[in-house]
Amino acid sequence: MPPRLPSVPLPPPSRRGVVLGMAAAALAGRAFPALAEGGVLAVTAVGDLPGFLPREVAPFLAIVMNTAGRNTPGGGQSFAAAGAAPPDGAASDRVEWTFRANPYAAGASRSVGPPRSAAGRLFGTHRLISVELRLYRGGRYQAQVFGQVEVQGGRRDADLQTFVSDMTRRILDAAAQ
């Protein structure tokens, strides 16, 4: 039989601590309803994001958004990947990212220098994309933000990570107003 660890008696909770804890929970529930319901927003993605397979986009966005959500005033918002596209039975508390590649005219132009494939590997191919981000809470539309960014693509793209963080802060700020 394993040895028992000695028990340490804990002091009874003070009345003041219980009242303050209940007040904080009530205020958090009024100010941030999603936090009162568990605080997790599902992340869905529609469209192609350069440098990612469709199944990799939502998890990447959720990771970057969790970092940005903690650093936002009134933070504490959590995000979890829900999938590649919002199904009919989508989560009631969610954010939907929509990516659209803007027209690209570099394929028909004449260039002098290394072949395009070699230059793309050395310097990266940057694409301009339009992004739309929508927030739903309780199944109802709450806020929407738009943006454009020129990205190289992939998990290590610092411009893409900064853009996702900025969009996350903007949508959380818009929803708080």
Secondary structure, 3 states (H helix, E strand, C coil): CCCCCCCCCCCCCCHHHHHHHHHHHHHHHHHCHHHHCCCEEEEEEECCCCCCCHHHHHHHHHHHHHHHHHCCCCCCCEEEEEECCCCCCCCCCEEEEEEEECCCCHHHCCCCCCCHHHHHHHHCCCEEEEEEEEEEECCEEEEEEEEEEEECCCCCCHHHHHHHHHHHHHHHHHHHC
